[in-house]
């Protein structure tokens, strides 16, 4: 059961990293309509998305560290 929690923490970390990279504009679509909508979303919500994702990344990194330390002790 302990490993299942670690897997979920890693999945959440990956999602937060993806969200951060999206918020800074690293991902773009080939479809111009989707690209235009994504850019509008980034302009209106990019700041809060970056801060939130950085917070979740930091939290999950600490949680994963503590979880791995708990598993090996």
HUBEL-V232362 format. One line per field, one symbol per residue. phi: phi as a letter, one per 30 degrees, with the letter a starting at -180 (. if undefined). psi: psi as a letter, one per 20 degrees, with the letter a starting at -180 (. if undefined). burial: I if it has 24 or more other C-alpha atoms within 12 Angstrom, else O. Layout:
# HUBEL-V232362
phi: ???
psi: ???
burial: ???
This chain:
# HUBEL-V232362
phi: .ddddddddddddddddddddddcidcbcdddddddddddddddbdddddddddddddddddddedddddddc
psi: hhhghhghhhgggghhgggghghikhpqqhphggggghhggghhjgghgggghhghggghggggghgghhgi.
burial: OOOOOIOOIIOIIOOIIOIIOIIIOOOOOOOOOOOOOIOOOIOOOOOOIIOOIIOIIOOIOOOIOOOOOOOOO
